[in-house]
Amino acid sequence: MRKMAIMLAVGLSMLSSVPAFAQTSADQKDECLLASKNCMNQVDDIKQRIYKLNREIKKGTRVYSPQELKKLQDKLKETSDVLRTLEKPDS
């Protein structure tokens, strides 16, 4: 009986980890970058955000719609502008 309970617990824990693994698939949208959803405990600096945006844009239309790609490109431009502003010496 105890052995069966342990096997059941292991089986349930394996099943619960499948959705988390599926969310990290290479062909999946990054909802945090796209619409600020599912951003649990994500804090990126500006350069990391630029890197992630470029990576998502490279996925192209196989993952994102043209409207979503436009939104990501706008966010990339905005983030790049912020970086340029921060890097400017005070004149």
N, C-alpha and C positions, 0 to 999 in steps of 0.2 A: 504494500500500500504506500509506504513512504517513497519507494523507488518510483512508483507511478506519479506521485505528487511532484517529485523533483523533475521528472521528464516533462510533465505538463507545464511546470513553471518555466523550464528552459525553452520549450516550444513557444509559449506565449511571449517570452522576451525576444525570441528571434523574429516572430511575426511583427512585434511592435517596432523593431528597428528597420524593417523594410521600407516604410514610408519615408523615414529620415534619409535613408540611402538614396531613394528615388529622387528626392529633392535636390541632390547635389549632382544630378546628371548633367553632362556637358551640353546637351541640346535643350535645356530647360531655361525658361525666362528667369531673370533675376528680378523678382517682384520688388525687392527693396530698392533697387536702382530705378526701376520703371515707375512705380507708384507708391513708394514708401510703405509697402506692406511686407510683413514677415521680416522685420528688421531687428529681431530680438538680439540684444547684446552686440550689435554691430556698430563699431565706431571706427571710421576710416579717416586717415589724414587726406589732404587734398591730392597728393600724388597717388595714393592707393585708389582713391575714387576715380581719378583719370584713367589709371590702368584698368580698373574694372569696367568702366564705361567703354573704353576701346575694345576690350575683350568681348563685351556683349555686342557691340556694333559689328564686329567681325563675324559673328554668327549669322548675321544677315537675315534674309527672308525665310530661311528654313526654320527659324525659331520665332522671329518677330514680324508683325505686320508692318507695312510701310509707315503707318501713323506712329507706331511704337518706335520704329527706328528713328524717325524724325524727332520724337520726344527725347530719345537717348542722345542724339546728336546735339540738340539744343542744350541739354544738361551738360554735355561735354564742353561745349563752347562757354557756357556760363561758368563752369568750374575752372576752365583754363583762364578765363578773364580774371577770376578771383585770385588765382595763383600769380598771374602777371602783376596784378595790383599789389599783392603782398610782397613780391620780390623787388618792386621798384624802390629805389632809395628815395628817401624824402628829399624833395628838391624845393 
